[in-house]
């Protein structure tokens, strides 16, 4: 009895430790979220600067391989970012000017659409004499548009301040990009330094490739939306190109918003010319489907194997913490968290849950196939051949990088 009571006490201690660890993890997570939300004005420019640096990383790395002097490559990286900001700024100013000048025209157009809707569906809504469909909604669309533009103008100083901070942080990040690896080796002298350097380098390359491909796909999407608007005669072509480029960084939701707004604009402008509306709808949906669902996943390959459900959850969480900037940063931040969890033994279950699960699903399917073959041959009085067993086992033991999942640290080659 005494021995059994000792075992029971030991089990209770283990359970208590697990409970304490879980509680501590929950408390720490809550504190981190609160800190991130409170310090958003400081952290957002820093994080954006880091991700801009990662976008420029492939170019800077190629320049280094060509033995271009550091000061030239660093200056070129900063000039590219500065040129990008200038181009985007000019486009935004053009869009705002075009919207302001077009508000009276589209105010009249909304009135025409209101009368058209009232003629066709007014009888089903039981409207009073003199009432229209939109007037019954009691919404002043022109005031909403003017208020939105005024809000954008009022935020101009804040936007410029954040852009300046991002540029300053980027400047120092680019200057210090060659000192990261030596500092890690010096700080963590020994075998751990090699592991940390390997994890850091692979994480940097993975996120950098994702951001570069996402930037390229978003740019192509913006250009194609602009050309679609030009070809079909849709007004505000620059707006739809710029909007599709920016919102394409928000997975799923961004492309849905852009496509919906573009088709809505086509309805407002072209009704009752349904042929033009169909052209706009078919072209925009085709662009998003081909680039977003076919080309983008193929180019990304193994880079980010995140669960679609986790992506939506991360969009909600980071959107709550940092608002719209958080939604833009949600995917790379969640991917970084997944990679870090994969490289900490106790947190590896979290990395598995965050992943797409394709590797695990294939292993599970291979195991089931193996069992079915075994049962089928056993029912015929035959044993599973060694060749079949080795073949199935080889499929289960493939390199994890073939299955669109995160890379575990035991797969790292520390001699790279």
C-alpha positions as CSV (number, residue, x, y, z in Angstrom):
1,X,0.0,0.0,0.0
2,X,2.8,2.3,0.8
3,X,4.4,1.8,-2.6
4,X,1.1,2.4,-4.4
5,X,0.6,5.6,-2.5
6,X,4.0,6.8,-3.5
7,X,3.3,6.0,-7.2
8,X,-0.1,7.8,-6.9
9,X,1.6,10.9,-5.3
10,X,4.2,10.9,-8.1
11,X,1.5,10.8,-10.8
12,X,-0.3,13.6,-9.1
13,X,2.9,15.7,-9.0
14,X,3.3,15.1,-12.8
15,X,-0.3,16.1,-13.5
16,X,0.1,19.2,-11.4
17,X,3.3,20.1,-13.3
18,X,1.5,19.7,-16.6
19,X,-1.4,21.9,-15.3
20,X,1.1,24.6,-14.2
21,X,2.9,24.5,-17.5
22,X,-0.3,24.8,-19.4
23,X,-1.5,27.6,-17.2
24,X,1.9,29.4,-17.5
25,X,1.8,29.1,-21.3
26,X,-1.7,30.6,-21.4
27,X,-0.8,33.5,-19.1
28,X,2.4,34.2,-21.1
29,X,0.5,34.2,-24.4
30,X,-2.1,36.6,-23.0
31,X,0.6,38.9,-21.7
32,X,2.4,38.9,-25.1
33,X,-0.9,39.7,-26.9
34,X,-1.6,42.6,-24.6
35,X,1.9,43.9,-25.0
36,X,1.7,43.6,-28.8
37,X,-1.6,45.5,-28.8
38,X,-0.4,48.2,-26.5
39,X,2.9,48.7,-28.3
40,X,1.4,48.5,-31.8
41,X,2.5,52.0,-32.8
42,X,6.2,51.0,-32.2
43,X,6.1,47.3,-33.3
44,X,4.2,47.7,-36.6
45,X,6.9,49.8,-38.3
46,X,9.7,47.5,-37.0
47,X,7.9,44.4,-38.2
48,X,7.2,46.0,-41.6
49,X,10.8,47.0,-41.9
50,X,11.9,43.4,-41.2
51,X,9.6,42.1,-43.9
52,X,10.7,44.7,-46.5
53,X,14.2,43.6,-45.7
54,X,13.2,39.9,-46.3
55,X,11.7,40.9,-49.7
56,X,14.9,42.6,-50.7
57,X,17.0,39.8,-49.3
58,X,17.2,37.6,-52.5
59,X,18.4,40.6,-54.6
60,X,21.0,41.6,-52.0
61,X,22.2,38.0,-51.7
62,X,22.7,37.8,-55.5
63,X,24.6,41.1,-55.5
64,X,26.8,39.7,-52.7
65,X,27.5,36.6,-54.8
66,X,28.5,38.9,-57.7
67,X,31.0,40.5,-55.3
68,X,29.4,43.9,-55.6
69,X,30.6,46.2,-52.8
70,X,28.3,46.3,-49.7
71,X,27.8,50.0,-49.9
72,X,26.5,49.8,-53.5
73,X,24.2,46.8,-52.8
74,X,22.9,48.5,-49.6
75,X,22.3,51.8,-51.4
76,X,20.5,50.0,-54.3
77,X,18.2,48.2,-51.9
78,X,17.2,51.4,-50.2
79,X,16.7,53.2,-53.5
80,X,14.4,50.4,-54.8
81,X,12.3,50.7,-51.7
82,X,12.3,54.5,-51.9
83,X,11.3,54.4,-55.6
84,X,8.5,51.9,-54.8
85,X,7.1,54.3,-52.1
86,X,7.2,57.3,-54.5
87,X,5.4,55.3,-57.2
88,X,2.7,54.1,-54.8
89,X,2.4,57.6,-53.3
90,X,1.9,59.2,-56.8
91,X,-0.7,56.5,-57.7
92,X,-2.6,57.1,-54.4
93,X,-2.8,60.8,-55.0
94,X,-4.0,60.2,-58.6
95,X,-6.7,57.9,-57.3
96,X,-7.9,60.3,-54.6
97,X,-8.1,63.2,-57.1
98,X,-10.0,61.0,-59.6
99,X,-12.4,59.9,-56.9
100,X,-13.1,63.4,-55.8
101,X,-13.8,64.6,-59.3
102,X,-16.0,61.6,-60.0
103,X,-18.2,61.8,-57.0
104,X,-20.8,64.2,-58.6
105,X,-21.0,62.0,-61.7
106,X,-21.6,58.8,-59.7
107,X,-24.1,60.6,-57.4
108,X,-26.2,61.1,-60.5
109,X,-25.5,57.5,-61.6
110,X,-26.7,56.2,-58.3
111,X,-29.9,58.2,-58.7
112,X,-30.5,56.6,-62.1
113,X,-29.9,53.1,-60.7
114,X,-32.2,53.9,-57.8
115,X,-35.0,54.7,-60.3
116,X,-34.2,51.6,-62.3
117,X,-34.4,49.4,-59.2
118,X,-37.6,51.0,-58.1
119,X,-39.2,50.3,-61.4
120,X,-38.2,46.6,-61.4
121,X,-38.5,45.5,-57.7
122,X,-40.4,48.4,-56.1
123,X,-43.7,46.5,-56.3
124,X,-42.3,43.6,-54.3
125,X,-41.1,46.0,-51.5
126,X,-44.4,47.8,-51.1
127,X,-42.9,51.2,-51.2
128,X,-45.0,54.3,-50.5
129,X,-45.6,56.8,-53.4
130,X,-42.5,58.9,-54.0
131,X,-40.2,56.4,-52.2
132,X,-37.3,54.6,-53.9
133,X,-35.3,51.5,-53.0
134,X,-32.2,53.4,-51.9
135,X,-34.1,56.2,-50.2
136,X,-35.9,53.6,-48.2
137,X,-32.5,52.4,-46.9
138,X,-31.9,55.9,-45.5
139,X,-28.2,56.0,-46.5
140,X,-26.4,59.1,-47.9
141,X,-23.9,57.4,-50.2
142,X,-22.2,60.6,-51.3
143,X,-21.6,61.7,-47.7
144,X,-20.2,58.3,-46.9
145,X,-17.7,58.6,-49.9
146,X,-16.7,62.2,-48.9
147,X,-16.3,61.2,-45.2
148,X,-14.1,58.2,-46.2
149,X,-11.8,60.4,-48.3
150,X,-11.6,63.0,-45.5
151,X,-10.6,60.2,-43.1
152,X,-7.8,59.1,-45.4
153,X,-6.6,62.7,-45.7
154,X,-6.6,63.2,-41.9
155,X,-4.5,60.0,-41.5
156,X,-1.9,61.3,-44.0
157,X,0.5,62.6,-41.2
158,X,0.3,59.3,-39.4
159,X,1.0,57.3,-42.5
160,X,4.0,59.4,-43.4
161,X,5.4,59.1,-39.9
162,X,5.1,55.3,-40.1
163,X,6.7,55.2,-43.6
164,X,9.6,57.3,-42.3
165,X,10.1,55.0,-39.3
166,X,10.0,51.9,-41.6
167,X,12.6,53.5,-43.9
168,X,14.9,54.3,-40.9
169,X,14.6,50.8,-39.4
170,X,15.2,49.3,-42.9
171,X,18.3,51.4,-43.3
172,X,19.9,50.0,-40.1
173,X,18.7,46.5,-40.8
174,X,20.4,46.5,-44.2
175,X,23.6,48.0,-42.7
176,X,23.8,45.2,-40.1
177,X,22.7,42.3,-42.2
178,X,26.2,40.8,-42.4
179,X,26.8,40.9,-38.7
180,X,23.9,38.6,-37.6
181,X,25.6,35.3,-38.1
182,X,28.9,36.3,-36.4
183,X,27.0,37.7,-33.5
184,X,25.0,34.4,-33.0
185,X,28.2,32.3,-33.2
186,X,29.9,34.6,-30.6
187,X,26.9,34.8,-28.3
188,X,26.1,31.0,-28.4
189,X,29.6,29.6,-28.7
190,X,29.6,25.9,-29.3
191,X,27.4,23.4,-31.1
192,X,24.2,25.3,-30.2
193,X,25.4,28.3,-32.3
194,X,25.5,26.1,-35.4
195,X,21.9,24.9,-34.8
196,X,20.7,28.5,-34.2
197,X,22.5,29.8,-37.3
198,X,21.0,27.0,-39.4
199,X,17.5,27.6,-38.1
200,X,17.9,31.4,-38.6
201,X,19.2,31.1,-42.1
202,X,16.5,28.6,-43.2
203,X,13.7,30.6,-41.6
204,X,15.0,33.8,-43.3
205,X,15.2,32.1,-46.7
206,X,11.7,30.5,-46.3
207,X,9.9,33.7,-45.3
208,X,12.0,35.7,-47.8
209,X,11.0,33.5,-50.6
210,X,7.3,33.6,-49.6
211,X,7.3,37.4,-49.4
212,X,9.1,37.8,-52.7
213,X,6.8,35.4,-54.5
214,X,3.7,37.0,-52.9
215,X,5.0,40.5,-53.9
216,X,5.5,39.3,-57.5
217,X,2.1,37.6,-57.7
218,X,0.4,40.7,-56.2
219,X,2.1,43.0,-58.6
220,X,1.1,40.9,-61.6
221,X,-2.5,40.7,-60.2
222,X,-2.6,44.5,-59.9
223,X,-1.3,45.0,-63.5
224,X,-3.9,42.5,-64.8
225,X,-6.7,44.2,-62.9
226,X,-5.6,47.6,-64.3
227,X,-5.6,46.2,-67.8
228,X,-9.0,44.6,-67.3
229,X,-10.4,47.9,-66.3
230,X,-8.8,49.7,-69.2
231,X,-10.0,47.1,-71.8
232,X,-13.6,46.9,-70.5
233,X,-13.8,50.7,-70.0
234,X,-14.3,50.4,-66.2
235,X,-13.6,53.7,-64.4
236,X,-10.8,54.2,-61.8
237,X,-8.5,51.6,-63.4
238,X,-5.5,52.7,-61.2
239,X,-7.7,52.2,-58.1
240,X,-8.5,48.6,-59.0
241,X,-4.9,47.8,-59.9
242,X,-3.6,49.3,-56.7
243,X,-6.3,47.8,-54.5
244,X,-5.8,44.3,-55.9
245,X,-2.0,44.6,-55.4
246,X,-2.4,45.7,-51.8
247,X,-5.2,43.4,-50.7
248,X,-3.7,40.3,-52.4
249,X,-1.3,40.2,-49.4
250,X,-4.3,39.2,-47.2
251,X,-5.0,35.5,-48.0
252,X,-8.5,34.6,-49.3
253,X,-10.3,37.6,-47.9
254,X,-8.2,40.2,-49.8
255,X,-8.9,38.7,-53.2
256,X,-12.6,38.3,-52.4
257,X,-12.9,41.9,-51.4
258,X,-11.1,43.2,-54.5
259,X,-13.1,41.0,-56.9
260,X,-16.4,41.9,-55.2
261,X,-15.7,45.7,-55.3
262,X,-14.7,45.6,-58.9
263,X,-17.8,43.7,-60.0
264,X,-20.0,46.1,-57.9
265,X,-18.4,49.0,-59.6
266,X,-19.1,47.4,-63.0
267,X,-22.8,47.0,-61.9
268,X,-23.0,50.7,-61.0
269,X,-21.3,51.9,-64.1
270,X,-22.6,49.5,-66.8
271,X,-26.1,48.6,-65.8
272,X,-28.1,47.7,-67.9
273,X,-25.2,46.7,-70.2
274,X,-24.9,43.2,-68.9
275,X,-22.3,42.1,-71.5
276,X,-19.7,44.5,-70.0
277,X,-20.6,43.4,-66.5
278,X,-20.1,39.8,-67.4
279,X,-16.8,40.6,-69.1
280,X,-15.5,42.3,-65.9
281,X,-16.7,39.5,-63.7
282,X,-15.3,36.7,-65.8
283,X,-11.9,38.4,-66.2
284,X,-11.4,39.4,-62.6
285,X,-12.5,36.0,-61.3
286,X,-10.3,34.2,-63.8
287,X,-7.3,36.3,-62.8
288,X,-7.8,35.6,-59.1
289,X,-8.4,31.9,-59.8
290,X,-5.4,31.3,-62.0
291,X,-2.9,33.4,-60.1
292,X,-4.2,32.7,-56.5
293,X,-5.3,29.1,-56.8
294,X,-3.0,27.6,-59.4
295,X,0.2,29.6,-60.0
296,X,0.8,31.0,-56.5
297,X,0.6,27.5,-54.7
298,X,2.8,25.9,-57.3
299,X,5.5,28.7,-56.9
300,X,5.3,28.6,-53.1
301,X,5.8,24.8,-53.1
302,X,7.0,23.8,-49.6
303,X,7.6,27.3,-48.3
304,X,4.5,27.7,-46.1
305,X,2.5,24.6,-45.2
306,X,-0.1,26.3,-43.0
307,X,-3.6,24.9,-42.4
308,X,-6.3,27.0,-44.2
309,X,-8.3,27.1,-41.0
310,X,-5.2,28.3,-39.1
311,X,-4.8,31.1,-41.7
312,X,-8.3,32.4,-41.1
313,X,-7.8,32.2,-37.3
314,X,-4.4,34.0,-37.6
315,X,-6.0,36.7,-39.8
316,X,-8.7,37.2,-37.0
317,X,-6.1,37.3,-34.2
318,X,-3.6,39.6,-35.8
319,X,-6.3,41.7,-37.2
320,X,-7.6,42.2,-33.6
321,X,-4.1,42.9,-32.3
322,X,-2.8,45.3,-35.0
323,X,-5.9,46.0,-37.2
324,X,-5.4,46.0,-41.0
325,X,-1.6,46.0,-40.8
326,X,-1.9,42.8,-38.7
327,X,-3.9,41.1,-41.4
328,X,-1.2,41.9,-43.9
329,X,1.4,40.4,-41.5
330,X,-0.6,37.5,-40.3
331,X,0.7,34.8,-42.7
332,X,4.4,35.4,-42.4
333,X,4.2,35.9,-38.6
334,X,2.2,32.6,-38.1
335,X,4.7,30.8,-40.3
336,X,7.6,32.1,-38.2
337,X,5.8,30.9,-35.1
338,X,5.3,27.5,-36.7
339,X,9.0,27.2,-37.6
340,X,10.1,28.2,-34.1
341,X,7.7,25.7,-32.5
342,X,9.0,23.0,-34.8
343,X,12.5,23.6,-33.5
344,X,11.6,23.4,-29.8
345,X,10.9,19.8,-28.8
346,X,8.2,20.6,-26.2
347,X,6.4,22.9,-28.7
348,X,6.5,20.6,-31.7
349,X,2.9,19.5,-31.3
350,X,1.8,23.1,-31.9
351,X,3.9,23.2,-35.1
352,X,2.1,20.0,-36.3
353,X,-1.3,21.5,-35.5
354,X,-0.4,24.7,-37.4
355,X,0.7,22.8,-40.4
356,X,-1.3,21.8,-43.5
357,X,-1.0,18.1,-42.4
358,X,-0.3,16.9,-46.0
359,X,2.8,14.9,-45.0
360,X,0.9,13.3,-42.1
361,X,-2.1,12.6,-44.3
362,X,0.0,10.9,-46.9
363,X,1.8,8.8,-44.3
364,X,-1.6,7.8,-42.9
365,X,-2.9,6.9,-46.3
366,X,0.2,4.9,-47.0
367,X,-0.2,3.0,-43.7
368,X,-3.8,2.2,-44.6
369,X,-2.8,1.0,-48.1
370,X,-0.2,-1.2,-46.5
371,X,-2.7,-2.7,-44.1
372,X,-5.2,-3.3,-46.9
373,X,-2.6,-5.1,-49.0
374,X,-1.6,-7.2,-46.0
375,X,-5.2,-8.1,-45.2
376,X,-6.0,-8.9,-48.9
377,X,-3.0,-11.2,-49.3
378,X,-3.6,-12.8,-45.9
379,X,-7.1,-13.6,-47.0
380,X,-5.7,-15.4,-50.0
381,X,-3.2,-17.2,-47.8
382,X,-0.2,-15.2,-49.0
383,X,2.2,-13.0,-47.1
384,X,3.1,-9.5,-48.0
385,X,6.3,-9.5,-50.0
386,X,9.4,-7.8,-48.6
387,X,9.5,-5.6,-51.7
388,X,6.0,-4.2,-51.2
389,X,6.8,-3.6,-47.5
390,X,10.0,-1.7,-48.3
391,X,8.3,0.3,-51.1
392,X,5.5,1.5,-48.7
393,X,8.0,2.1,-46.0
394,X,10.2,4.3,-48.4
395,X,7.1,6.4,-49.2
396,X,6.5,7.0,-45.5
397,X,10.1,8.0,-44.8
398,X,10.4,10.5,-47.6
399,X,12.1,13.9,-46.9
400,X,9.5,16.1,-45.2
401,X,10.3,18.9,-47.6
402,X,8.4,16.9,-50.3
403,X,5.1,17.2,-48.5
404,X,4.5,20.9,-48.1
405,X,5.1,20.8,-44.3
406,X,7.5,22.6,-42.1
407,X,11.1,21.4,-41.9
408,X,12.1,19.7,-38.7
409,X,15.6,20.5,-37.2
410,X,16.8,16.9,-37.7
411,X,16.5,17.4,-41.5
412,X,19.0,20.3,-41.3
413,X,22.4,20.0,-42.8
414,X,24.5,22.0,-40.4
415,X,27.5,21.9,-42.7
416,X,25.7,24.1,-45.3
